[in-house]
Amino acid sequence: MLRIREKLGKLGIKLEFIEMESKGCFINDLETMFVNSALSEDEMKMVIYHEMKHALDHADYAFLYKEPIYLIKMESEANEYMVRKIIEDNGGVYNYTQVIEEFKIGMGSDIRFAK
């Protein structure tokens, strides 16, 4: 988790753990990522990676979240980024079945995660 905090710091993003109903969110105007403090460390890591993609690539497009097609696209991109980072954290090694079950992705998606 320290490596993730350092990465966020370099990006100028503050990380706050708070009690909240959702798992997490990134507020661009505050340059702050909020993560539900009740999550496990693994869940927190997944949320942070997901929100990091929004911070890196979607911050200027928040107004598009009102349009379902853009919302779906940006959420999909954030989920894919999160999966890639989790696999990377595990040395590029992953169990195909576990990835499908854990991240609820469709069959054939593994091709995007192959090296």
C-alpha positions as CSV (number, residue, x, y, z in Angstrom):
1,M,0.0,0.0,0.0
2,L,3.0,2.3,0.6
3,R,3.9,2.1,-3.1
4,I,0.4,3.1,-4.1
5,R,0.4,6.1,-1.7
6,E,3.8,7.2,-3.1
7,K,2.4,7.0,-6.6
8,L,-0.7,9.1,-5.7
9,G,1.6,11.6,-3.9
10,K,3.6,12.0,-7.1
11,L,0.4,12.7,-9.0
12,G,-0.7,15.3,-6.4
13,I,-3.6,13.2,-5.2
14,K,-4.5,13.0,-1.5
15,L,-5.8,9.7,-0.2
16,E,-8.4,9.7,2.6
17,F,-10.0,6.7,4.3
18,I,-13.4,7.6,5.7
19,E,-16.7,5.9,6.6
20,M,-18.9,6.1,3.5
21,E,-21.7,4.1,1.7
22,S,-19.8,3.6,-1.5
23,K,-16.5,1.8,-1.9
24,G,-14.7,5.0,-3.0
25,C,-14.6,8.0,-5.3
26,F,-12.2,10.6,-6.7
27,I,-13.1,14.2,-6.4
28,N,-11.1,16.1,-9.0
29,D,-11.8,19.6,-7.6
30,L,-10.3,18.5,-4.3
31,E,-7.6,16.4,-5.9
32,T,-8.6,13.8,-3.3
33,M,-9.5,10.1,-3.5
34,F,-11.8,8.9,-0.8
35,V,-11.9,5.2,0.2
36,N,-14.3,3.4,2.5
37,S,-12.4,2.7,5.7
38,A,-14.5,-0.5,6.3
39,L,-13.0,-2.3,3.3
40,S,-10.3,-4.9,3.6
41,E,-6.8,-3.9,2.5
42,D,-7.2,-5.9,-0.7
43,E,-10.6,-4.3,-1.4
44,M,-9.0,-0.8,-0.7
45,K,-6.2,-1.6,-3.1
46,M,-8.7,-2.5,-5.9
47,V,-10.8,0.7,-5.2
48,I,-7.7,2.9,-5.3
49,Y,-6.5,1.4,-8.6
50,H,-10.0,1.9,-10.0
51,E,-10.2,5.5,-8.9
52,M,-6.6,6.1,-10.0
53,K,-7.6,5.5,-13.6
54,H,-10.4,8.0,-13.2
55,A,-7.9,10.5,-11.8
56,L,-5.3,9.9,-14.5
57,D,-7.6,9.8,-17.6
58,H,-11.2,10.8,-16.8
59,A,-10.9,13.9,-14.5
60,D,-11.6,16.3,-17.3
61,Y,-14.6,14.3,-18.5
62,A,-16.6,14.1,-15.3
63,F,-19.5,16.0,-17.0
64,L,-19.9,13.0,-19.3
65,Y,-20.8,10.7,-16.5
66,K,-24.4,11.8,-17.0
67,E,-24.5,10.0,-20.4
68,P,-24.8,6.2,-19.9
69,I,-22.6,5.3,-22.8
70,Y,-19.7,7.4,-21.5
71,L,-20.3,6.2,-17.9
72,I,-20.1,2.6,-19.0
73,K,-17.0,3.2,-21.0
74,M,-15.1,5.0,-18.3
75,E,-16.1,2.5,-15.6
76,S,-15.0,-0.3,-17.9
77,E,-11.6,1.4,-18.5
78,A,-11.2,1.9,-14.7
79,N,-12.0,-1.7,-14.0
80,E,-9.6,-3.0,-16.7
81,Y,-6.8,-0.7,-15.3
82,M,-7.5,-2.1,-11.8
83,V,-7.3,-5.7,-12.9
84,R,-4.0,-4.9,-14.8
85,K,-2.5,-3.3,-11.7
86,I,-3.5,-6.2,-9.4
87,I,-2.0,-8.7,-11.9
88,E,1.1,-6.5,-12.1
89,D,1.4,-6.5,-8.3
90,N,1.4,-10.3,-8.4
91,G,4.4,-10.4,-10.8
92,G,2.2,-10.9,-13.8
93,V,1.0,-14.2,-12.6
94,Y,-2.7,-14.9,-12.3
95,N,-5.2,-17.7,-12.3
96,Y,-7.6,-17.2,-15.1
97,T,-10.6,-18.7,-13.2
98,Q,-9.9,-16.6,-10.2
99,V,-9.7,-13.4,-12.3
100,I,-13.0,-14.1,-14.0
101,E,-14.7,-14.9,-10.6
102,E,-13.1,-12.1,-8.6
103,F,-13.6,-9.3,-11.2
104,K,-16.8,-10.7,-12.8
105,I,-15.4,-10.3,-16.3
106,G,-16.6,-12.2,-19.4
107,M,-15.0,-15.1,-21.1
108,G,-12.4,-14.0,-23.7
109,S,-11.4,-10.9,-21.7
110,D,-8.2,-12.6,-20.7
111,I,-6.6,-11.7,-24.0
112,R,-6.5,-8.1,-22.9
113,F,-4.5,-9.1,-19.8
114,A,-2.0,-11.3,-21.5
115,K,1.5,-10.0,-21.8
